[in-house]
Amino acid sequence: NGKITTNQPENIRCINKANKIIAL
């Protein structure tokens, strides 16, 4: 999900997923 939305839980989930990928 590359969109900027006001759906905080979804944004946090996407950020956490991206951080995990970067951490690898």
MMTF fields as JSON, N, C-alpha, C and O atoms, coordinates in Angstrom:
{
  "mmtfVersion": "1.0.0",
  "mmtfProducer": "UNKNOWN",
  "numBonds": 95,
  "numAtoms": 96,
  "numGroups": 24,
  "numChains": 1,
  "numModels": 1,
  "chainsPerModel": [1],
  "groupsPerChain": [24],
  "chainIdList": ["A"],
  "bondAtomList": [4, 2, 8, 6, 12, 10, 16, 14, 20, 18, 24, 22, 28, 26, 32, 30, 36, 34, 40, 38, 44, 42, 48, 46, 52, 50, 56, 54, 60, 58, 64, 62, 68, 66, 72, 70, 76, 74, 80, 78, 84, 82, 88, 86, 92, 90],
  "bondOrderList": [1, 1, 1, 1, 1, 1, 1, 1, 1, 1, 1, 1, 1, 1, 1, 1, 1, 1, 1, 1, 1, 1, 1],
  "groupList": [{"groupName": "ASN", "atomNameList": ["N", "CA", "C", "O"], "elementList": ["N", "C", "C", "O"], "formalChargeList": [0, 0, 0, 0], "bondAtomList": [1, 0, 2, 1, 3, 2], "bondOrderList": [1, 1, 2], "singleLetterCode": "N", "chemCompType": "L-PEPTIDE LINKING"}, {"groupName": "GLY", "atomNameList": ["N", "CA", "C", "O"], "elementList": ["N", "C", "C", "O"], "formalChargeList": [0, 0, 0, 0], "bondAtomList": [1, 0, 2, 1, 3, 2], "bondOrderList": [1, 1, 2], "singleLetterCode": "G", "chemCompType": "PEPTIDE LINKING"}, {"groupName": "LYS", "atomNameList": ["N", "CA", "C", "O"], "elementList": ["N", "C", "C", "O"], "formalChargeList": [0, 0, 0, 0], "bondAtomList": [1, 0, 2, 1, 3, 2], "bondOrderList": [1, 1, 2], "singleLetterCode": "K", "chemCompType": "L-PEPTIDE LINKING"}, {"groupName": "ILE", "atomNameList": ["N", "CA", "C", "O"], "elementList": ["N", "C", "C", "O"], "formalChargeList": [0, 0, 0, 0], "bondAtomList": [1, 0, 2, 1, 3, 2], "bondOrderList": [1, 1, 2], "singleLetterCode": "I", "chemCompType": "L-PEPTIDE LINKING"}, {"groupName": "THR", "atomNameList": ["N", "CA", "C", "O"], "elementList": ["N", "C", "C", "O"], "formalChargeList": [0, 0, 0, 0], "bondAtomList": [1, 0, 2, 1, 3, 2], "bondOrderList": [1, 1, 2], "singleLetterCode": "T", "chemCompType": "L-PEPTIDE LINKING"}, {"groupName": "GLN", "atomNameList": ["N", "CA", "C", "O"], "elementList": ["N", "C", "C", "O"], "formalChargeList": [0, 0, 0, 0], "bondAtomList": [1, 0, 2, 1, 3, 2], "bondOrderList": [1, 1, 2], "singleLetterCode": "Q", "chemCompType": "L-PEPTIDE LINKING"}, {"groupName": "PRO", "atomNameList": ["N", "CA", "C", "O"], "elementList": ["N", "C", "C", "O"], "formalChargeList": [0, 0, 0, 0], "bondAtomList": [1, 0, 2, 1, 3, 2], "bondOrderList": [1, 1, 2], "singleLetterCode": "P", "chemCompType": "L-PEPTIDE LINKING"}, {"groupName": "GLU", "atomNameList": ["N", "CA", "C", "O"], "elementList": ["N", "C", "C", "O"], "formalChargeList": [0, 0, 0, 0], "bondAtomList": [1, 0, 2, 1, 3, 2], "bondOrderList": [1, 1, 2], "singleLetterCode": "E", "chemCompType": "L-PEPTIDE LINKING"}, {"groupName": "ARG", "atomNameList": ["N", "CA", "C", "O"], "elementList": ["N", "C", "C", "O"], "formalChargeList": [0, 0, 0, 0], "bondAtomList": [1, 0, 2, 1, 3, 2], "bondOrderList": [1, 1, 2], "singleLetterCode": "R", "chemCompType": "L-PEPTIDE LINKING"}, {"groupName": "CYS", "atomNameList": ["N", "CA", "C", "O"], "elementList": ["N", "C", "C", "O"], "formalChargeList": [0, 0, 0, 0], "bondAtomList": [1, 0, 2, 1, 3, 2], "bondOrderList": [1, 1, 2], "singleLetterCode": "C", "chemCompType": "L-PEPTIDE LINKING"}, {"groupName": "ALA", "atomNameList": ["N", "CA", "C", "O"], "elementList": ["N", "C", "C", "O"], "formalChargeList": [0, 0, 0, 0], "bondAtomList": [1, 0, 2, 1, 3, 2], "bondOrderList": [1, 1, 2], "singleLetterCode": "A", "chemCompType": "L-PEPTIDE LINKING"}, {"groupName": "LEU", "atomNameList": ["N", "CA", "C", "O"], "elementList": ["N", "C", "C", "O"], "formalChargeList": [0, 0, 0, 0], "bondAtomList": [1, 0, 2, 1, 3, 2], "bondOrderList": [1, 1, 2], "singleLetterCode": "L", "chemCompType": "L-PEPTIDE LINKING"}],
  "groupTypeList": [0, 1, 2, 3, 4, 4, 0, 5, 6, 7, 0, 3, 8, 9, 3, 0, 2, 10, 0, 2, 3, 3, 10, 11],
  "groupIdList": [1, 2, 3, 4, 5, 6, 7, 8, 9, 10, 11, 12, 13, 14, 15, 16, 17, 18, 19, 20, 21, 22, 23, 24],
  "secStructList": [7, 7, 7, 7, 7, 1, 7, 2, 2, 2, 2, 2, 2, 2, 2, 2, 2, 2, 2, 2, 2, 2, 2, 7],
  "xCoordList": [0.845, 0.0, 0.873, 1.399, 1.039, 1.885, 1.137, 1.72, -0.174, -0.975, -0.745, -0.433, -0.907, -0.895, -2.344, -3.155, -2.667, -4.044, -4.072, -3.031, -5.277, -5.435, -5.735, -6.075, -5.606, -5.874, -4.613, -3.744, -4.518, -3.286, -2.86, -1.696, -3.755, -3.315, -2.726, -1.729, -3.338, -2.835, -1.481, -0.583, -1.333, -0.05, 1.048, 2.152, 0.751, 1.747, 2.129, 3.3, 1.132, 1.416, 2.333, 3.282, 2.052, 2.878, 4.295, 5.266, 4.411, 5.731, 6.504, 7.692, 5.835, 6.508, 6.979, 8.078, 6.16, 6.533, 7.749, 8.668, 7.753, 8.88, 10.14, 11.225, 9.998, 11.158, 11.734, 12.952, 10.87, 11.364, 12.139, 13.183, 11.636, 12.326, 13.688, 14.685, 13.722, 14.979, 15.954, 17.157, 15.426, 16.281, 16.963, 18.045, 16.333, 16.956, 18.212, 18.883],
  "yCoordList": [-1.201, 0.0, 1.241, 1.621, 1.876, 3.055, 4.345, 5.426, 4.244, 5.45, 6.05, 5.35, 7.376, 8.05, 8.158, 8.828, 7.5, 7.512, 7.923, 8.066, 8.108, 8.456, 7.207, 7.294, 6.037, 4.779, 4.382, 3.701, 4.81, 4.635, 3.176, 2.864, 2.265, 0.87, 0.283, -0.436, 0.586, 0.049, 0.663, -0.028, 1.971, 2.63, 2.037, 1.784, 1.815, 1.246, -0.153, -0.529, -0.922, -2.281, -2.232, -3.011, -1.318, -1.203, -0.765, -1.28, 0.185, 0.663, -0.462, -0.646, -1.216, -2.314, -3.357, -3.893, -3.651, -4.632, -4.137, -4.907, -2.844, -2.268, -2.304, -2.595, -2.008, -2.02, -3.425, -3.596, -4.423, -5.801, -6.157, -6.803, -5.74, -6.031, -5.325, -5.908, -4.079, -3.324, -3.973, -4.033, -4.456, -5.042, -6.308, -6.659, -6.994, -8.199, -7.837, -8.72],
  "zCoordList": [0.0, 0.0, 0.0, 1.047, -1.138, -1.231, -0.988, -1.067, -0.687, -0.505, 0.873, 1.837, 0.94, 2.237, 2.698, 2.058, 3.801, 4.283, 5.74, 6.383, 6.252, 7.659, 8.475, 9.655, 7.835, 8.535, 9.285, 8.741, 10.532, 11.295, 11.46, 11.209, 11.874, 12.049, 10.776, 10.829, 9.626, 8.36, 8.031, 7.55, 8.29, 8.027, 8.895, 8.415, 10.167, 11.075, 10.608, 10.643, 10.171, 9.694, 8.481, 8.383, 7.557, 6.348, 6.704, 6.149, 7.629, 8.036, 8.714, 8.45, 9.588, 10.273, 9.275, 9.413, 8.269, 7.253, 6.478, 6.2, 6.128, 5.393, 6.246, 5.743, 7.532, 8.416, 8.543, 8.597, 8.59, 8.66, 7.41, 7.488, 6.254, 4.995, 4.972, 4.545, 5.428, 5.453, 6.441, 6.187, 7.561, 8.592, 8.095, 8.563, 7.148, 6.612, 5.827, 5.294]
}
